Amino acid sequence: MSRKNKREHTADQLPKLGIQPYLNLMEKTALQNTDRKLAHLGLLMLWLGDNAIDVIDLNLEKFGITECKFDVLLLLTLHEDRELITPSSLADRLGIRRASVTALLDWLEKRHWIIREQSTLDGRRIHVKITQEGRELVARALPVFWSACASIMSELEEEERILLEKILMKLNSSMEKKLGVGR
């Protein structure tokens, strides 16, 4: 879900709590052997990930697309030389359920950014391709996407960026090994 509302909270919105209530809840509910400092950092990483996606979504909004849908178009663009991209291969690559990919593909197909074709070799299989309209959208949106990615890190000094890149690469590699997937 995207959290794009910049207004102060109203009666039907939840107020911002900050980190402390979460840390208090962790003290009461975490397993005894859970390292609280690591859990705290993990929570901050989750929040950072959510916020980063929201920043990207806000920037892609002018193109009528969100980061998760744009990610599908990017994968199709980067793997366009492959003939046989299936919905299930996209689901596996994105680490989401096949039903979720089907919903994403339905949405993208309605906008004529992708097409699904039945395999000529095996009529049970469907192949997904990006259309010319999809390629044009990606070409228009990519400069904005890269600027939004850069804006996420713009507060950091050069030394901080170098250290953070090293840390993020290490964490990402560890998670990819645990999950058995990678970009």
N, CA and C atoms as a LAMMPS dump frame, in Angstrom:
ITEM: TIMESTEP
0
ITEM: NUMBER OF ATOMS
549
ITEM: BOX BOUNDS ff ff ff
-5.0000000000000000e+02 5.0000000000000000e+02
-5.0000000000000000e+02 5.0000000000000000e+02
-5.0000000000000000e+02 5.0000000000000000e+02
ITEM: ATOMS id mol type element x y z
1 1 1 N 0.825 -1.18 0
2 1 2 C 0 0 0
3 1 3 C 0.872 1.247 0
4 2 1 N 0.398 2.254 -0.641
5 2 2 C 1.16 3.486 -0.729
6 2 3 C 0.641 4.481 0.3
7 3 1 N 1.554 5.218 0.899
8 3 2 C 1.197 6.218 1.899
9 3 3 C 1.581 7.587 1.366
10 4 1 N 0.749 8.137 0.503
11 4 2 C 1.111 9.369 -0.185
12 4 3 C 0.501 10.614 0.453
13 5 1 N -0.279 10.447 1.495
14 5 2 C -0.963 11.573 2.1
15 5 3 C -0.008 12.38 2.963
16 6 1 N 0.174 13.655 2.629
17 6 2 C 1.121 14.502 3.353
18 6 3 C 0.441 15.324 4.457
19 7 1 N -0.893 15.257 4.55
20 7 2 C -1.605 16.054 5.543
21 7 3 C -1.398 15.514 6.951
22 8 1 N -1.67 16.368 7.934
23 8 2 C -1.688 15.906 9.324
24 8 3 C -2.834 14.913 9.467
25 9 1 N -2.749 14.077 10.496
26 9 2 C -3.786 13.056 10.634
27 9 3 C -5.134 13.683 10.98
28 10 1 N -6.19 13.035 10.499
29 10 2 C -7.554 13.446 10.803
30 10 3 C -8.169 12.358 11.663
31 11 1 N -9.44 12.529 11.989
32 11 2 C -10.109 11.578 12.878
33 11 3 C -10.082 10.154 12.327
34 12 1 N -10.099 10.009 10.999
35 12 2 C -10.113 8.661 10.431
36 12 3 C -8.723 8.159 10.043
37 13 1 N -7.68 8.91 10.37
38 13 2 C -6.314 8.469 10.103
39 13 3 C -5.597 8.188 11.414
40 14 1 N -4.669 7.262 11.356
41 14 2 C -3.889 6.947 12.549
42 14 3 C -2.742 7.943 12.698
43 15 1 N -2.494 8.427 13.908
44 15 2 C -1.383 9.363 14.108
45 15 3 C -0.038 8.646 14.037
46 16 1 N 0.983 9.399 13.713
47 16 2 C 2.342 8.865 13.696
48 16 3 C 2.751 8.568 15.138
49 17 1 N 3.318 7.388 15.361
50 17 2 C 3.698 6.971 16.711
51 17 3 C 5.187 7.107 16.987
52 18 1 N 6.002 7.024 15.951
53 18 2 C 7.438 6.978 16.178
54 18 3 C 7.869 5.562 16.524
55 19 1 N 9.13 5.387 16.83
56 19 2 C 9.7 4.049 17.027
57 19 3 C 9.435 3.464 18.413
58 20 1 N 9.338 4.304 19.444
59 20 2 C 9.309 3.799 20.813
60 20 3 C 8.184 2.812 21.11
61 21 1 N 6.941 3.066 20.677
62 21 2 C 5.899 2.064 20.951
63 21 3 C 6.206 0.695 20.333
64 22 1 N 6.86 0.697 19.195
65 22 2 C 7.247 -0.564 18.557
66 22 3 C 8.322 -1.27 19.371
67 23 1 N 9.277 -0.504 19.877
68 23 2 C 10.332 -1.096 20.702
69 23 3 C 9.753 -1.649 21.999
70 24 1 N 8.791 -0.932 22.575
71 24 2 C 8.12 -1.43 23.778
72 24 3 C 7.378 -2.736 23.486
73 25 1 N 6.696 -2.783 22.352
74 25 2 C 5.983 -3.995 21.955
75 25 3 C 6.965 -5.142 21.721
76 26 1 N 8.104 -4.839 21.118
77 26 2 C 9.122 -5.864 20.888
78 26 3 C 9.597 -6.444 22.213
79 27 1 N 9.816 -5.606 23.213
80 27 2 C 10.274 -6.094 24.523
81 27 3 C 9.289 -7.092 25.117
82 28 1 N 8.004 -6.875 24.869
83 28 2 C 6.972 -7.745 25.431
84 28 3 C 6.743 -9.01 24.607
85 29 1 N 7.039 -8.97 23.309
86 29 2 C 6.584 -10.056 22.44
87 29 3 C 7.678 -10.817 21.693
88 30 1 N 8.887 -10.302 21.653
89 30 2 C 9.95 -10.986 20.899
90 30 3 C 10.413 -12.231 21.64
91 31 1 N 10.879 -13.207 20.892
92 31 2 C 11.456 -14.395 21.51
93 31 3 C 12.642 -13.982 22.372
94 32 1 N 12.877 -14.726 23.411
95 32 2 C 13.925 -14.389 24.37
96 32 3 C 15.303 -14.26 23.713
97 33 1 N 15.593 -15.108 22.73
98 33 2 C 16.913 -15.081 22.101
99 33 3 C 17.02 -14.105 20.923
100 34 1 N 15.967 -13.307 20.681
101 34 2 C 16.012 -12.315 19.606
102 34 3 C 16.874 -11.135 20.029
103 35 1 N 17.855 -10.814 19.21
104 35 2 C 18.713 -9.656 19.464
105 35 3 C 17.89 -8.396 19.201
106 36 1 N 17.592 -7.648 20.254
107 36 2 C 16.722 -6.469 20.161
108 36 3 C 17.318 -5.382 19.263
109 37 1 N 18.625 -5.196 19.316
110 37 2 C 19.256 -4.17 18.475
111 37 3 C 19.137 -4.532 16.994
112 38 1 N 19.319 -5.82 16.686
113 38 2 C 19.178 -6.252 15.295
114 38 3 C 17.727 -6.136 14.831
115 39 1 N 16.786 -6.487 15.702
116 39 2 C 15.365 -6.364 15.362
117 39 3 C 15 -4.902 15.124
118 40 1 N 15.545 -4.006 15.934
119 40 2 C 15.319 -2.569 15.775
120 40 3 C 15.824 -2.114 14.404
121 41 1 N 17.04 -2.523 14.042
122 41 2 C 17.594 -2.162 12.733
123 41 3 C 16.772 -2.77 11.597
124 42 1 N 16.323 -4.004 11.779
125 42 2 C 15.477 -4.64 10.768
126 42 3 C 14.176 -3.888 10.561
127 43 1 N 13.573 -3.421 11.666
128 43 2 C 12.346 -2.634 11.574
129 43 3 C 12.601 -1.326 10.826
130 44 1 N 13.703 -0.666 11.157
131 44 2 C 14.042 0.571 10.443
132 44 3 C 14.25 0.313 8.953
133 45 1 N 14.863 -0.83 8.619
134 45 2 C 15.071 -1.186 7.215
135 45 3 C 13.732 -1.401 6.511
136 46 1 N 12.782 -2.058 7.191
137 46 2 C 11.447 -2.243 6.616
138 46 3 C 10.779 -0.901 6.354
139 47 1 N 10.851 -0.008 7.328
140 47 2 C 10.251 1.314 7.162
141 47 3 C 10.926 2.075 6.033
142 48 1 N 12.236 1.995 5.958
143 48 2 C 12.975 2.663 4.889
144 48 3 C 12.536 2.124 3.528
145 49 1 N 12.391 0.805 3.428
146 49 2 C 11.935 0.208 2.172
147 49 3 C 10.555 0.706 1.771
148 50 1 N 9.632 0.751 2.737
149 50 2 C 8.287 1.274 2.462
150 50 3 C 8.352 2.718 1.985
151 51 1 N 9.131 3.531 2.693
152 51 2 C 9.243 4.945 2.333
153 51 3 C 9.905 5.131 0.975
154 52 1 N 10.906 4.322 0.674
155 52 2 C 11.585 4.416 -0.625
156 52 3 C 10.601 4.111 -1.753
157 53 1 N 9.79 3.083 -1.583
158 53 2 C 8.796 2.753 -2.61
159 53 3 C 7.786 3.882 -2.751
160 54 1 N 7.386 4.491 -1.631
161 54 2 C 6.462 5.62 -1.701
162 54 3 C 7.065 6.793 -2.473
163 55 1 N 8.357 7.064 -2.279
164 55 2 C 9.031 8.143 -3.024
165 55 3 C 9.007 7.831 -4.52
166 56 1 N 9.324 6.597 -4.868
167 56 2 C 9.317 6.198 -6.279
168 56 3 C 7.902 6.306 -6.842
169 57 1 N 6.904 5.815 -6.089
170 57 2 C 5.514 5.886 -6.545
171 57 3 C 5.076 7.325 -6.798
172 58 1 N 5.433 8.233 -5.895
173 58 2 C 5.073 9.641 -6.083
174 58 3 C 5.665 10.195 -7.374
175 59 1 N 6.878 9.812 -7.681
176 59 2 C 7.532 10.302 -8.887
177 59 3 C 6.99 9.646 -10.155
178 60 1 N 6.577 8.394 -10.065
179 60 2 C 6.029 7.694 -11.233
180 60 3 C 4.549 7.992 -11.452
181 61 1 N 3.924 8.63 -10.478
182 61 2 C 2.491 8.913 -10.543
183 61 3 C 2.105 9.641 -11.834
184 62 1 N 2.944 10.556 -12.293
185 62 2 C 2.64 11.321 -13.513
186 62 3 C 2.572 10.426 -14.753
187 63 1 N 3.116 9.212 -14.661
188 63 2 C 3.058 8.264 -15.77
189 63 3 C 1.926 7.255 -15.59
190 64 1 N 1.2 7.365 -14.473
191 64 2 C 0.074 6.477 -14.211
192 64 3 C 0.481 5.064 -13.848
193 65 1 N 1.621 4.932 -13.164
194 65 2 C 2.121 3.598 -12.83
195 65 3 C 2.801 3.639 -11.466
196 66 1 N 2.829 2.505 -10.796
197 66 2 C 3.516 2.387 -9.51
198 66 3 C 4.815 1.608 -9.695
199 67 1 N 5.642 1.623 -8.671
200 67 2 C 6.941 0.954 -8.732
201 67 3 C 6.797 -0.532 -9.026
202 68 1 N 5.848 -1.216 -8.38
203 68 2 C 5.739 -2.669 -8.582
204 68 3 C 5.339 -2.998 -10.017
205 69 1 N 4.478 -2.201 -10.62
206 69 2 C 4.085 -2.43 -12.013
207 69 3 C 5.214 -2.034 -12.96
208 70 1 N 5.899 -0.954 -12.626
209 70 2 C 7.044 -0.522 -13.429
210 70 3 C 8.14 -1.582 -13.389
211 71 1 N 8.302 -2.231 -12.248
212 71 2 C 9.302 -3.291 -12.105
213 71 3 C 9.039 -4.424 -13.101
214 72 1 N 7.774 -4.764 -13.314
215 72 2 C 7.434 -5.798 -14.294
216 72 3 C 7.87 -5.347 -15.691
217 73 1 N 7.564 -4.084 -16.031
218 73 2 C 7.967 -3.573 -17.345
219 73 3 C 9.486 -3.545 -17.491
220 74 1 N 10.186 -3.198 -16.415
221 74 2 C 11.652 -3.206 -16.47
222 74 3 C 12.181 -4.619 -16.711
223 75 1 N 11.628 -5.595 -16.009
224 75 2 C 12.056 -6.983 -16.222
225 75 3 C 11.802 -7.426 -17.659
226 76 1 N 10.635 -7.09 -18.183
227 76 2 C 10.329 -7.458 -19.568
228 76 3 C 11.269 -6.75 -20.541
229 77 1 N 11.627 -5.508 -20.242
230 77 2 C 12.565 -4.76 -21.081
231 77 3 C 13.949 -5.387 -21.032
232 78 1 N 14.418 -5.679 -19.833
233 78 2 C 15.769 -6.218 -19.669
234 78 3 C 15.908 -7.645 -20.196
235 79 1 N 14.783 -8.367 -20.275
236 79 2 C 14.813 -9.749 -20.763
237 79 3 C 14.106 -9.879 -22.113
238 80 1 N 14.013 -8.768 -22.83
239 80 2 C 13.269 -8.776 -24.088
240 80 3 C 13.888 -9.713 -25.13
241 81 1 N 15.166 -9.972 -25.028
242 81 2 C 15.818 -10.874 -25.979
243 81 3 C 15.416 -12.334 -25.758
244 82 1 N 14.815 -12.613 -24.615
245 82 2 C 14.322 -13.976 -24.34
246 82 3 C 12.932 -14.104 -24.94
247 83 1 N 12.713 -15.17 -25.617
248 83 2 C 11.435 -15.368 -26.304
249 83 3 C 10.304 -15.78 -25.369
250 84 1 N 10.616 -16.527 -24.332
251 84 2 C 9.578 -17.234 -23.592
252 84 3 C 9.475 -16.796 -22.132
253 85 1 N 9.045 -15.585 -21.897
254 85 2 C 8.846 -15.114 -20.53
255 85 3 C 7.416 -15.469 -20.131
256 86 1 N 7.293 -16.27 -19.094
257 86 2 C 5.974 -16.723 -18.645
258 86 3 C 5.558 -15.961 -17.391
259 87 1 N 4.252 -15.902 -17.124
260 87 2 C 3.801 -15.299 -15.872
261 87 3 C 4.437 -15.961 -14.648
262 88 1 N 4.588 -17.277 -14.682
263 88 2 C 5.175 -17.954 -13.521
264 88 3 C 6.652 -17.598 -13.354
265 89 1 N 7.381 -17.394 -14.461
266 89 2 C 8.788 -16.988 -14.326
267 89 3 C 8.887 -15.57 -13.762
268 90 1 N 7.939 -14.708 -14.122
269 90 2 C 7.906 -13.364 -13.531
270 90 3 C 7.605 -13.447 -12.034
271 91 1 N 6.643 -14.283 -11.66
272 91 2 C 6.295 -14.442 -10.241
273 91 3 C 7.496 -14.935 -9.452
274 92 1 N 8.187 -15.935 -9.99
275 92 2 C 9.371 -16.464 -9.304
276 92 3 C 10.44 -15.39 -9.163
277 93 1 N 10.663 -14.633 -10.213
278 93 2 C 11.708 -13.608 -10.214
279 93 3 C 11.39 -12.48 -9.243
280 94 1 N 10.104 -12.111 -9.166
281 94 2 C 9.68 -11.024 -8.281
282 94 3 C 9.426 -11.494 -6.854
283 95 1 N 9.37 -12.803 -6.649
284 95 2 C 9.124 -13.336 -5.316
285 95 3 C 7.702 -13.119 -4.837
286 96 1 N 6.75 -13.177 -5.777
287 96 2 C 5.341 -12.99 -5.418
288 96 3 C 4.527 -14.166 -5.955
289 97 1 N 3.285 -14.241 -5.513
290 97 2 C 2.409 -15.331 -5.939
291 97 3 C 2.004 -15.153 -7.405
292 98 1 N 1.69 -16.258 -8.039
293 98 2 C 1.273 -16.206 -9.44
294 98 3 C -0.016 -15.398 -9.609
295 99 1 N -0.91 -15.496 -8.639
296 99 2 C -2.152 -14.717 -8.705
297 99 3 C -1.854 -13.22 -8.688
298 100 1 N -0.848 -12.817 -7.93
299 100 2 C -0.467 -11.399 -7.888
300 100 3 C 0.093 -10.952 -9.227
301 101 1 N 0.897 -11.81 -9.858
302 101 2 C 1.431 -11.479 -11.183
303 101 3 C 0.295 -11.377 -12.194
304 102 1 N -0.666 -12.276 -12.1
305 102 2 C -1.806 -12.233 -13.018
306 102 3 C -2.528 -10.897 -12.899
307 103 1 N -2.743 -10.427 -11.674
308 103 2 C -3.406 -9.131 -11.473
309 103 3 C -2.566 -7.993 -12.054
310 104 1 N -1.251 -8.029 -11.837
311 104 2 C -0.369 -7.005 -12.406
312 104 3 C -0.419 -7.031 -13.933
313 105 1 N -0.353 -8.227 -14.504
314 105 2 C -0.377 -8.35 -15.962
315 105 3 C -1.718 -7.908 -16.538
316 106 1 N -2.822 -8.224 -15.862
317 106 2 C -4.142 -7.752 -16.305
318 106 3 C -4.145 -6.233 -16.391
319 107 1 N -3.633 -5.589 -15.339
320 107 2 C -3.601 -4.126 -15.265
321 107 3 C -2.744 -3.555 -16.395
322 108 1 N -1.559 -4.123 -16.593
323 108 2 C -0.643 -3.64 -17.635
324 108 3 C -1.207 -3.892 -19.033
325 109 1 N -1.867 -5.016 -19.211
326 109 2 C -2.436 -5.347 -20.521
327 109 3 C -3.588 -4.409 -20.879
328 110 1 N -4.402 -4.023 -19.901
329 110 2 C -5.505 -3.082 -20.149
330 110 3 C -4.991 -1.749 -20.682
331 111 1 N -3.78 -1.406 -20.327
332 111 2 C -3.178 -0.146 -20.771
333 111 3 C -2.328 -0.325 -22.03
334 112 1 N -2.342 -1.533 -22.562
335 112 2 C -1.615 -1.87 -23.798
336 112 3 C -0.104 -1.754 -23.644
337 113 1 N 0.401 -1.971 -22.422
338 113 2 C 1.844 -1.908 -22.177
339 113 3 C 2.492 -3.285 -22.286
340 114 1 N 1.682 -4.327 -22.208
341 114 2 C 2.171 -5.698 -22.415
342 114 3 C 1.13 -6.461 -23.221
343 115 1 N 1.568 -7.583 -23.78
344 115 2 C 0.627 -8.526 -24.389
345 115 3 C 0.958 -9.919 -23.865
346 116 1 N -0.074 -10.744 -23.801
347 116 2 C 0.104 -12.159 -23.465
348 116 3 C -0.29 -12.959 -24.698
349 117 1 N 0.598 -13.868 -25.067
350 117 2 C 0.346 -14.692 -26.245
351 117 3 C 0.424 -16.159 -25.866
352 118 1 N -0.423 -16.943 -26.501
353 118 2 C -0.39 -18.386 -26.283
354 118 3 C 0.802 -18.972 -27.038
355 119 1 N 1.483 -19.896 -26.401
356 119 2 C 2.639 -20.549 -27.009
357 119 3 C 2.209 -21.334 -28.243
358 120 1 N 3.014 -21.225 -29.302
359 120 2 C 2.738 -22.014 -30.505
360 120 3 C 3.166 -23.465 -30.317
361 121 1 N 4.086 -23.7 -29.38
362 121 2 C 4.578 -25.059 -29.118
363 121 3 C 3.715 -25.811 -28.114
364 122 1 N 3.205 -25.082 -27.122
365 122 2 C 2.415 -25.694 -26.056
366 122 3 C 1.267 -24.745 -25.737
367 123 1 N 0.094 -25.062 -26.231
368 123 2 C -1.067 -24.187 -26.093
369 123 3 C -1.462 -23.877 -24.663
370 124 1 N -0.926 -24.626 -23.707
371 124 2 C -1.24 -24.368 -22.292
372 124 3 C -0.395 -23.242 -21.725
373 125 1 N 0.692 -22.901 -22.4
374 125 2 C 1.626 -21.895 -21.875
375 125 3 C 1.325 -20.515 -22.467
376 126 1 N 1.531 -19.51 -21.624
377 126 2 C 1.351 -18.117 -22.028
378 126 3 C 2.706 -17.428 -21.948
379 127 1 N 2.993 -16.599 -22.93
380 127 2 C 4.22 -15.799 -22.927
381 127 3 C 3.853 -14.328 -22.833
382 128 1 N 4.668 -13.579 -22.113
383 128 2 C 4.419 -12.157 -21.876
384 128 3 C 5.477 -11.349 -22.612
385 129 1 N 5.015 -10.295 -23.299
386 129 2 C 5.94 -9.409 -24.018
387 129 3 C 5.548 -7.965 -23.762
388 130 1 N 6.549 -7.102 -23.728
389 130 2 C 6.285 -5.674 -23.629
390 130 3 C 5.926 -5.162 -25.024
391 131 1 N 4.973 -4.25 -25.093
392 131 2 C 4.564 -3.674 -26.375
393 131 3 C 5.394 -2.426 -26.671
394 132 1 N 5.207 -1.898 -27.87
395 132 2 C 5.882 -0.644 -28.222
396 132 3 C 5.43 0.472 -27.279
397 133 1 N 4.14 0.511 -26.957
398 133 2 C 3.641 1.516 -26.002
399 133 3 C 4.306 1.345 -24.639
400 134 1 N 4.504 0.106 -24.225
401 134 2 C 5.189 -0.17 -22.964
402 134 3 C 6.633 0.295 -23.002
403 135 1 N 7.312 0.039 -24.124
404 135 2 C 8.705 0.49 -24.279
405 135 3 C 8.795 2.013 -24.216
406 136 1 N 7.836 2.677 -24.851
407 136 2 C 7.824 4.146 -24.848
408 136 3 C 7.6 4.684 -23.438
409 137 1 N 6.706 4.05 -22.683
410 137 2 C 6.485 4.456 -21.296
411 137 3 C 7.765 4.29 -20.485
412 138 1 N 8.415 3.143 -20.612
413 138 2 C 9.657 2.891 -19.878
414 138 3 C 10.698 3.95 -20.244
415 139 1 N 10.824 4.261 -21.533
416 139 2 C 11.809 5.261 -21.973
417 139 3 C 11.514 6.637 -21.376
418 140 1 N 10.238 7.009 -21.288
419 140 2 C 9.871 8.312 -20.704
420 140 3 C 10.051 8.325 -19.191
421 141 1 N 9.725 7.208 -18.544
422 141 2 C 9.715 7.167 -17.078
423 141 3 C 11.087 6.906 -16.463
424 142 1 N 11.981 6.231 -17.175
425 142 2 C 13.275 5.867 -16.579
426 142 3 C 14.08 7.055 -16.056
427 143 1 N 14.186 8.17 -16.782
428 143 2 C 14.943 9.295 -16.21
429 143 3 C 14.364 9.78 -14.873
430 144 1 N 13.047 9.807 -14.768
431 144 2 C 12.386 10.218 -13.521
432 144 3 C 12.623 9.17 -12.441
433 145 1 N 12.539 7.91 -12.814
434 145 2 C 12.791 6.809 -11.88
435 145 3 C 14.196 6.919 -11.294
436 146 1 N 15.211 7.114 -12.161
437 146 2 C 16.595 7.201 -11.674
438 146 3 C 16.796 8.429 -10.794
439 147 1 N 16.162 9.54 -11.141
440 147 2 C 16.258 10.741 -10.293
441 147 3 C 15.636 10.496 -8.925
442 148 1 N 14.509 9.791 -8.905
443 148 2 C 13.858 9.469 -7.629
444 148 3 C 14.738 8.544 -6.802
445 149 1 N 15.368 7.556 -7.455
446 149 2 C 16.295 6.664 -6.74
447 149 3 C 17.433 7.474 -6.127
448 150 1 N 17.973 8.411 -6.894
449 150 2 C 19.074 9.244 -6.397
450 150 3 C 18.616 10.116 -5.232
451 151 1 N 17.383 10.619 -5.302
452 151 2 C 16.889 11.514 -4.247
453 151 3 C 16.801 10.813 -2.895
454 152 1 N 16.605 9.51 -2.915
455 152 2 C 16.504 8.743 -1.672
456 152 3 C 17.812 8.813 -0.888
457 153 1 N 18.918 8.902 -1.588
458 153 2 C 20.244 8.893 -0.956
459 153 3 C 20.886 10.278 -0.88
460 154 1 N 20.183 11.296 -1.304
461 154 2 C 20.791 12.623 -1.453
462 154 3 C 21.241 13.265 -0.14
463 155 1 N 20.723 12.83 0.987
464 155 2 C 21.108 13.414 2.276
465 155 3 C 22.449 12.907 2.791
466 156 1 N 22.968 11.861 2.171
467 156 2 C 24.195 11.237 2.667
468 156 3 C 25.443 11.905 2.099
469 157 1 N 26.47 11.976 2.938
470 157 2 C 27.79 12.428 2.488
471 157 3 C 28.452 11.293 1.711
472 158 1 N 29.484 11.604 0.949
473 158 2 C 30.159 10.602 0.113
474 158 3 C 30.649 9.407 0.929
475 159 1 N 31.275 9.662 2.077
476 159 2 C 31.785 8.559 2.91
477 159 3 C 30.643 7.681 3.406
478 160 1 N 29.523 8.311 3.762
479 160 2 C 28.351 7.559 4.222
480 160 3 C 27.787 6.697 3.089
481 161 1 N 27.762 7.248 1.882
482 161 2 C 27.258 6.499 0.723
483 161 3 C 28.11 5.261 0.461
484 162 1 N 29.421 5.427 0.53
485 162 2 C 30.329 4.305 0.282
486 162 3 C 30.108 3.208 1.315
487 163 1 N 30.019 3.6 2.588
488 163 2 C 29.795 2.626 3.657
489 163 3 C 28.419 1.971 3.524
490 164 1 N 27.397 2.782 3.251
491 164 2 C 26.048 2.236 3.118
492 164 3 C 25.966 1.261 1.945
493 165 1 N 26.602 1.587 0.835
494 165 2 C 26.585 0.674 -0.312
495 165 3 C 27.188 -0.675 0.065
496 166 1 N 28.293 -0.649 0.776
497 166 2 C 28.943 -1.889 1.206
498 166 3 C 28.009 -2.69 2.121
499 167 1 N 27.378 -2.015 3.057
500 167 2 C 26.463 -2.673 3.991
501 167 3 C 25.246 -3.232 3.256
502 168 1 N 24.648 -2.425 2.379
503 168 2 C 23.462 -2.876 1.653
504 168 3 C 23.77 -4.05 0.731
505 169 1 N 24.919 -4.025 0.08
506 169 2 C 25.312 -5.143 -0.79
507 169 3 C 25.456 -6.424 0.036
508 170 1 N 26.038 -6.305 1.217
509 170 2 C 26.213 -7.467 2.092
510 170 3 C 24.857 -8.007 2.552
511 171 1 N 23.97 -7.105 2.986
512 171 2 C 22.638 -7.526 3.429
513 171 3 C 21.841 -8.139 2.285
514 172 1 N 21.896 -7.508 1.119
515 172 2 C 21.156 -8.013 -0.032
516 172 3 C 21.65 -9.397 -0.444
517 173 1 N 22.951 -9.579 -0.452
518 173 2 C 23.525 -10.881 -0.794
519 173 3 C 23.065 -11.953 0.194
520 174 1 N 23.064 -11.613 1.468
521 174 2 C 22.623 -12.547 2.502
522 174 3 C 21.15 -12.918 2.315
523 175 1 N 20.307 -11.926 2.036
524 175 2 C 18.879 -12.191 1.849
525 175 3 C 18.629 -13.006 0.587
526 176 1 N 19.368 -12.707 -0.486
527 176 2 C 19.2 -13.473 -1.718
528 176 3 C 19.559 -14.94 -1.503
529 177 1 N 20.591 -15.193 -0.705
530 177 2 C 20.964 -16.583 -0.406
531 177 3 C 19.859 -17.275 0.383
532 178 1 N 19.3 -16.576 1.379
533 178 2 C 18.225 -17.164 2.191
534 178 3 C 16.981 -17.456 1.353
535 179 1 N 16.688 -16.549 0.426
536 179 2 C 15.476 -16.678 -0.378
537 179 3 C 15.669 -17.518 -1.632
538 180 1 N 16.911 -17.679 -2.039
539 180 2 C 17.186 -18.43 -3.259
540 180 3 C 16.822 -17.688 -4.529
541 181 1 N 16.736 -16.365 -4.438
542 181 2 C 16.435 -15.53 -5.611
543 181 3 C 17.421 -14.382 -5.66
544 182 1 N 17.463 -13.719 -6.792
545 182 2 C 18.336 -12.561 -6.92
546 182 3 C 17.964 -11.728 -8.115
547 183 1 N 18.436 -10.538 -8.115
548 183 2 C 18.178 -9.625 -9.232
549 183 3 C 19.236 -9.851 -10.262
